[in-house]
Amino acid sequence: MRTKNEIKQAVAILTHKADRLSLVQAEVLQGGMTEQQVFQKYVMEVTEEHRDEEVFFAARDAARFSAGHIGLEELVPDVQSMTAADFSAAGALGVVDEESDTITLSRKEFNRLLARIERLEQWTGLRRKAAPGDCTPLPLPEDADMDDLMKQNEACRYLSCSKNTIKGYASRGLVHSYKKGKFTYYSRRELDKKIKKLRNTL
């Protein structure tokens, strides 16, 4: 089953193409139609003299794409020849950079992708554990602004990341961590300035 974003991207591309079959496929995707519903609409509910095999097979392909049985390349065979301008004009979520073979995502999509990768790494045990001593927290200064500091679990929620990720930020020197008793703290201002700002530029 395709995600809403995959459907949205396919609809944007098909609508941009705007030929008769592409518009039928976009309609099938937007309506969330199954193969059975496509068969009902384009075969059973149409008189024999008005049946259009080409339209039926195009609509069926859209339903099969929606169900995850075929890929975008099979639904839109010429998608590989689309230019960055085509993707941009279509309002598709991903834009292919022909020069470097990269895909540019919106900031929102990029953050979602990072979160998915992080969850996948955690589930498969691939997440790198911080080596002992490579992110040793500093002692909390006596004059620290406690209104600015967040405990590690609060900081993780604030950034929508795992403990290993925020420890990784600290081990790479992107942020400072502070220790007081059994708790590790992070500065909200520093997270805003160094991590959130960095994410917003991507």
C-alpha positions in Angstrom: 0.0 0.0 0.0 1.4 3.4 -1.0 1.8 6.2 1.5 -0.3 9.4 1.0 2.8 11.3 -0.1 3.6 8.7 -2.8 0.1 9.0 -4.0 0.2 12.8 -3.9 3.5 12.8 -5.9 2.1 10.4 -8.5 -1.1 12.5 -8.8 1.0 15.7 -9.3 3.0 14.1 -12.1 0.0 12.6 -13.8 -2.0 15.9 -13.6 1.0 17.8 -15.0 1.2 15.4 -18.0 -2.5 16.1 -18.5 -3.2 13.6 -21.3 -6.4 11.6 -21.3 -5.0 8.4 -19.7 -2.9 10.3 -17.1 -5.9 12.2 -15.9 -7.9 9.0 -15.6 -5.1 7.5 -13.6 -4.9 10.6 -11.4 -8.7 10.3 -10.8 -8.3 6.6 -9.8 -5.5 7.5 -7.3 -7.4 10.4 -5.8 -10.5 8.3 -5.4 -8.4 5.5 -3.8 -10.0 3.0 -6.1 -9.2 -0.7 -6.0 -8.8 -3.0 -9.0 -12.3 -4.3 -8.4 -13.8 -0.8 -8.3 -11.9 0.0 -11.5 -13.3 -3.1 -13.3 -16.8 -2.2 -12.1 -16.5 1.4 -13.3 -14.7 1.0 -16.6 -16.0 -2.4 -17.7 -19.3 -3.4 -15.9 -20.9 0.0 -15.9 -20.0 0.8 -19.5 -21.9 -0.5 -22.5 -19.9 -2.7 -24.8 -19.8 -0.2 -27.6 -18.4 2.5 -25.2 -15.8 0.4 -23.5 -12.3 1.6 -23.9 -9.6 -1.0 -23.2 -6.9 1.6 -23.1 -8.6 3.6 -20.4 -9.4 0.4 -18.4 -5.8 -0.8 -18.4 -4.5 2.6 -17.5 -7.0 2.9 -14.6 -6.1 -0.7 -13.5 -2.4 0.2 -13.4 -3.2 3.2 -11.2 -5.1 0.9 -8.8 -2.2 -1.6 -8.9 0.3 1.3 -8.1 -1.9 2.4 -5.2 -1.9 -1.1 -3.8 1.9 -1.3 -4.1 2.0 -4.0 -6.9 3.8 -1.8 -9.4 6.3 1.1 -9.2 6.1 4.7 -10.4 8.3 3.8 -13.4 5.7 1.2 -14.5 2.8 3.6 -13.9 4.5 6.5 -15.7 7.1 4.9 -18.0 8.5 8.3 -19.1 9.1 9.5 -15.5 12.8 8.8 -15.9 12.9 11.3 -18.8 11.2 14.1 -16.8 13.4 17.1 -16.1 13.8 19.0 -12.8 11.6 21.7 -14.3 8.9 19.1 -15.0 8.9 17.9 -11.4 8.9 21.4 -10.1 6.1 22.5 -12.4 4.1 19.4 -11.3 4.6 20.3 -7.7 5.9 16.9 -7.0 7.5 16.4 -3.6 10.8 15.2 -4.9 12.8 17.2 -7.5 15.5 15.4 -9.5 18.7 17.3 -10.0 19.9 16.0 -13.4 23.4 17.4 -12.9 24.2 15.4 -9.8 21.6 12.6 -9.8 20.3 13.7 -6.4 16.7 14.3 -5.3 15.8 17.5 -3.5 13.1 17.1 -0.8 11.0 19.6 1.0 12.3 20.3 4.6 9.2 18.6 6.0 9.8 15.5 3.9 13.5 15.4 4.7 12.8 15.5 8.4 10.3 12.7 8.0 12.8 10.7 6.1 15.4 11.2 8.8 13.0 10.0 11.4 12.1 6.9 9.4 15.8 6.1 8.9 16.5 6.5 12.6 13.6 4.2 13.5 14.8 1.6 10.9 18.3 1.7 12.3 17.0 1.2 15.9 14.7 -1.7 14.8 17.6 -3.4 12.9 20.2 -2.7 15.6 22.3 -0.7 13.2 22.2 2.5 15.2 25.8 3.3 16.3 26.2 3.4 20.0 28.2 6.3 21.3 31.6 5.0 22.4 32.4 5.6 26.1 34.0 9.0 26.6 33.2 10.4 23.1 30.3 12.5 24.4 31.2 12.9 28.1 28.9 15.7 29.5 30.5 18.7 31.1 29.7 19.6 34.7 26.7 21.8 35.0 27.9 25.4 35.8 26.8 26.9 39.1 25.3 29.9 37.3 23.5 27.8 34.6 20.1 29.2 33.5 17.8 26.3 34.5 14.9 27.8 32.5 17.0 27.3 29.3 18.1 23.7 30.2 16.2 20.6 29.3 16.8 17.1 30.5 17.9 14.6 27.8 14.5 13.0 27.3 12.9 16.5 27.0 15.5 17.5 24.5 14.9 14.3 22.5 11.2 15.1 22.4 12.0 18.7 21.4 14.1 17.6 18.5 12.0 14.5 17.7 15.1 12.3 17.8 16.5 9.4 19.9 18.9 9.5 22.8 21.6 8.1 20.5 21.1 10.8 18.0 21.4 13.6 20.5 24.4 11.9 22.0 25.9 11.8 18.5 25.3 15.5 18.1 27.2 16.1 21.4 30.0 13.7 20.4 30.5 15.6 17.1 30.7 18.9 19.0 27.4 20.2 17.5 26.0 20.8 21.0 27.2 20.7 24.6 25.7 18.3 27.2 25.9 19.0 30.9 25.7 16.5 33.8 24.2 17.2 37.2 23.5 14.2 39.4 22.1 11.4 37.3 20.6 13.8 34.7 22.1 15.0 31.4 21.0 18.5 30.3 21.0 20.4 27.0 20.5 24.1 26.3 17.3 24.9 24.4 18.9 28.0 22.9 21.9 26.0 21.7 19.5 23.3 20.2 17.6 26.1 18.4 20.7 27.8 17.1 22.7 24.8 16.1 20.4 21.8 15.4 17.0 23.3 14.4 18.7 26.0 12.4 20.9 23.4 10.6 17.8 21.3 9.8 16.0 24.3 8.5 18.8 25.0 6.0 18.6 21.5 4.6 
